[in-house]
Amino acid sequence: MAKKTEVKKTAALTFKTLDELQALVDGKINCRFRLDGREANVPVSRISPAVAEKERQIKRAVQPPYKPDRKDYDPLDAKFLADRDLANLKARAFIVYSCCPLVSAKRPGLTSTDDIFAFVQGLLTENILNVIALTAQAGGLDLDVEAQKTANFTPAPGLED
């Protein structure tokens, strides 16, 4: 028989000042995953607007080539696809380095995107790097259906009443 996962409801936080909210946002969140059957917790900071913008800049720097004969861009150009994949990996490395103090402590002070990429690519595994980056990007947000309705979100199909 399948185990039913019970979701614990916690009391809603009510902030009286922006500083209270900022203190919570500035705190670390746990990146949780199972490794060799054991739970692992890695402290991660939430992605800041500056880190998110740098991620976008890294990704936007790669554009498909313009083909004059077609008078259009070629999004399937092999070099563009390879460059785009590399830009995505560099963006992920930047997030991991910027948001995971365990990673940045190993080689502090890196500022070049290429240096950060070369360093981070030699660490951990592809899946763990992805989980760290995704945790930083999600930032601990967990909107349940009721919160979505309260925030006037459109719930995903199947989640509405």
C-alpha positions as CSV (number, residue, x, y, z in Angstrom):
1,M,0.0,0.0,0.0
2,A,1.4,3.4,-1.0
3,K,2.3,5.8,1.8
4,K,0.2,8.9,1.9
5,T,2.3,12.1,2.2
6,E,0.9,14.4,4.8
7,V,1.5,18.1,4.2
8,K,1.9,20.0,7.5
9,K,0.2,23.4,7.6
10,T,2.2,26.1,9.3
11,A,1.0,29.4,10.6
12,A,1.2,32.2,8.0
13,L,3.9,34.8,8.6
14,T,2.7,38.4,8.9
15,F,5.3,41.0,8.4
16,K,5.0,44.4,10.0
17,T,8.0,45.9,8.3
18,L,10.0,45.3,5.1
19,D,13.1,44.7,7.3
20,E,11.4,41.6,8.8
21,L,10.7,40.2,5.3
22,Q,14.2,41.1,4.1
23,A,15.8,39.3,7.1
24,L,13.9,36.2,6.2
25,V,14.9,36.5,2.5
26,D,18.5,37.1,3.4
27,G,18.6,33.8,5.4
28,K,19.9,30.6,3.9
29,I,17.5,27.8,2.7
30,N,18.3,24.1,2.6
31,C,18.9,22.4,-0.7
32,R,17.7,18.9,0.2
33,F,18.3,15.8,-1.8
34,R,19.0,12.1,-1.2
35,L,22.5,10.8,-1.9
36,D,23.3,7.2,-1.5
37,G,20.0,6.7,0.4
38,R,20.7,9.5,2.9
39,E,19.3,12.9,3.1
40,A,21.7,15.7,2.3
41,N,21.2,19.3,3.2
42,V,23.3,22.1,1.6
43,P,22.8,25.7,2.6
44,V,21.9,27.9,-0.3
45,S,21.0,31.6,-0.6
46,R,18.1,32.8,-2.6
47,I,19.0,34.1,-6.0
48,S,19.3,37.9,-5.9
49,P,18.1,40.2,-8.6
50,A,21.7,41.0,-9.5
51,V,22.6,37.3,-9.9
52,A,19.4,36.6,-11.9
53,E,20.2,39.5,-14.3
54,K,23.8,38.2,-14.7
55,E,22.3,34.8,-15.6
56,R,20.1,36.4,-18.2
57,Q,23.0,38.3,-19.6
58,I,25.1,35.2,-20.0
59,K,22.3,33.5,-21.8
60,R,21.3,36.4,-24.0
61,A,24.9,36.9,-25.2
62,V,24.4,33.9,-27.5
63,Q,22.2,34.6,-30.6
64,P,21.4,32.6,-33.6
65,P,23.1,33.6,-36.9
66,Y,21.3,35.7,-39.4
67,K,21.0,34.0,-42.8
68,P,20.7,36.6,-45.5
69,D,19.6,34.1,-48.2
70,R,16.6,33.2,-46.0
71,K,16.2,36.7,-44.5
72,D,15.8,35.1,-41.1
73,Y,17.7,33.8,-38.1
74,D,18.7,30.1,-38.0
75,P,17.8,28.8,-34.5
76,L,18.9,25.3,-35.5
77,D,22.5,26.3,-36.5
78,A,24.8,23.7,-35.0
79,K,27.3,26.3,-33.7
80,F,24.5,28.4,-32.1
81,L,23.1,25.3,-30.4
82,A,26.5,24.4,-29.0
83,D,27.1,27.9,-27.9
84,R,23.7,28.1,-26.3
85,D,24.2,24.9,-24.3
86,L,27.6,26.2,-23.1
87,A,26.0,29.6,-22.1
88,N,23.3,27.6,-20.1
89,L,26.1,25.7,-18.3
90,K,28.0,28.9,-17.6
91,A,24.8,30.6,-16.2
92,R,24.1,27.6,-14.0
93,A,27.8,27.6,-12.7
94,F,27.4,31.3,-11.9
95,I,24.3,30.7,-9.9
96,V,25.9,27.8,-8.0
97,Y,29.0,29.8,-7.2
98,S,27.1,32.9,-6.2
99,C,24.4,31.2,-4.1
100,C,26.2,28.2,-2.5
101,P,28.7,29.2,0.2
102,L,30.2,25.7,0.3
103,V,31.2,26.1,-3.3
104,S,32.4,29.7,-3.3
105,A,34.4,29.0,-0.1
106,K,36.5,26.4,-1.9
107,R,37.8,29.1,-4.3
108,P,36.8,32.6,-3.1
109,G,37.1,35.7,-5.1
110,L,36.4,34.4,-8.6
111,T,34.7,37.1,-10.8
112,S,35.2,35.9,-14.4
113,T,32.3,33.9,-15.8
114,D,34.8,31.6,-17.5
115,D,36.9,31.1,-14.3
116,I,33.7,30.3,-12.4
117,F,32.5,27.9,-15.0
118,A,35.9,26.1,-15.2
119,F,35.9,25.7,-11.4
120,V,32.3,24.7,-10.9
121,Q,32.3,22.2,-13.7
122,G,35.0,20.2,-11.9
123,L,32.8,19.8,-8.8
124,L,30.1,17.4,-7.7
125,T,27.8,15.9,-10.3
126,E,25.5,17.3,-13.0
127,N,22.4,16.4,-11.0
128,I,23.7,18.0,-7.8
129,L,24.7,21.2,-9.6
130,N,21.2,21.3,-11.1
131,V,19.5,20.8,-7.7
132,I,21.6,23.6,-6.1
133,A,20.8,26.0,-8.9
134,L,17.1,25.2,-9.0
135,T,16.9,25.5,-5.2
136,A,18.5,29.0,-5.3
137,Q,16.1,30.0,-8.2
138,A,13.0,28.7,-6.4
139,G,14.1,30.6,-3.3
140,G,12.0,28.6,-0.9
141,L,8.8,29.7,-2.5
142,D,6.0,27.2,-2.2
143,L,2.7,28.5,-3.4
144,D,-0.1,26.1,-2.5
145,V,-3.5,26.2,-4.3
146,E,-5.1,28.4,-1.6
147,A,-2.2,30.9,-1.7
148,Q,-2.5,30.9,-5.5
149,K,-6.2,31.8,-5.3
150,T,-5.5,34.5,-2.6
151,A,-2.8,35.9,-4.9
152,N,-5.2,35.8,-7.8
153,F,-3.1,33.3,-9.7
154,T,-4.7,30.9,-12.2
155,P,-4.1,27.4,-10.7
156,A,-2.8,24.7,-12.9
157,P,-5.3,22.5,-14.6
158,G,-6.7,19.9,-12.2
159,L,-5.9,22.0,-9.1
160,E,-8.9,24.2,-9.3
161,D,-12.0,23.4,-7.2
